[in-house]
Amino acid sequence: MIELDDVGYSYGGGELLSNLSVRLAPGSFHFLTGPSGAGKTTLLKLCYGALTPTSGTVRAFDADMRGLDRDQMALLRRRIGVVHQDCRFLDHLPLADNIALPLIVSGRDMAQESDNLKELMSWVGLTARADARPPELSGGERQRAALARAVILSPDVVLADEPTGNVDWDMSMRLLTLLVELNKMGKTVLIASHDLALIRAAKSQVQARVLRISNRRLQLAGADL
Amino acid sequence: MLRNVLIGDAQADRVVPPSGFTAQLTLFASGAMAFLAVFALALSLASGRLAERWASELARSATLRITAPEDQVAAQTDAALRVLRQTPGVARARALSQEEQAALLAPWFGPGLDLAALPVPQLIEVMEDELGYDAAGLRLRLAAEVPGAVLDDHTRWRKPLVEAANSLRRLGWISVLLIGGAMAAMITLAANAALAANAQVIEVLRLVGARDSYIAGAFVRRFTLRALIGAGIGVALGLGGVLLLPEASDEGGFLTGLGFRGLGWLWPLLIPVLGALVAFAATWFAARRRLKELS
């Protein structure tokens, strides 16, 4: 599904990641952990083509990302849902339109998708906030909305960057449950998080592999989690 | 792409936030340019009409001037008319009456001029036929038979007048082209400003799978429609201004009658369409370049 083969990434003259190899198999659930600044977000960006590796190969759905043109990359991103740490909404649009954004840009008939959108908003508990603008939302609402937007096109892969970074424990558990539900639907999930309690909680619900970035390299985390 | 602009996509239009000053700049620039283009077009078309009129009216006529002692004027006039009637290519010739000659001098001497008190030469109006006459041969014959006759075929002063009118026509069209170029430049600047201000929006749209053509289309559609509306308003105001210009008159000379005639009134209606096309091209290229830079 997504495969990193001996990937390295340098920025500003320094090597941030080196010799990373990992394969996100279909239907798998991965956590990516490590200290702040270790390169978790960078690794996620490499997975959805926002960054190009300085060495090695990133393959998504059997295609080398380096060889994709911008149109092909756009199509690829419709198969990879991303929950950004800062959510990244369009502040001039109401929440419902922000969540529906992937549908809108892919040219779907919004009249036909209306029921799906309502169902998804209900799933993340944001039906009552459909007309709110993003700046009016709480941290938890933003994170749930970002998750809803990431999955509205029913992507094969969901990448989440610190999805529980700005929310309390109860909301973290709620978001985690949503991601586990997605995984149970067959979606591949990769969550970047430094929240070990969250990872431990997840391991009780789903069979998750935990990857740790340390000293620019990726390791399979052991039982210390 | 053009089809998409014409059909429109309400959802796509909404994803690009309304951008205040660039919208007003585009509206104002296209309106002002369309307003100016109406006058440049009116000037060009009027100059063209003038050049054609001068060229056709003056090309077929000539003037024969009889300057002779008073007692010989009538005889030389008759002789000249006889020569002209015998000259192939001359359709008709007639001596101007005292009243007609007085009317010609009226702008300088005022009405009621008594020509008998002035040594004014007798003028003969000569109209040529389709084939025209041999001016050099006629001059030689007149020199032999009517010594006081001088043939003026208007070439000397007709040519610079027609050239001046044609130059004005060219300047009018060049002005229209420059106005179009200036409009394209201003809309390009406005589009670039809007694209730069919306870099984060573009990034989000790309992250959720928007193609560049979709993003560019949203901007192009917006700027094209603004240019169309602005140019429409500018043309309406320009046509109003042209309607207020004085009607063509002999007293006003070529400074009057600068408006449109007949089907010429349809020409300004093309300006909003051309303005929209200019905006479309300018925004399309600006958006593609900017999106490439943002890759």
Interface residues (C-beta under 8 A of the other chain):
Chain A: Y48 A50 R70 D71 A74 L75 R77 R78 V82 H84 R88 F89 L90 D91 H92 L93 D97 L101 P102 I104 V105 S106 G107 M110 R149 L153
Chain B: Q11 A12 R14 V15 P17 P18 Q200 V201 E203 V204 L205 R206 L207 V208 G209 A210 R211 D212 S213 Y214 L291 S295
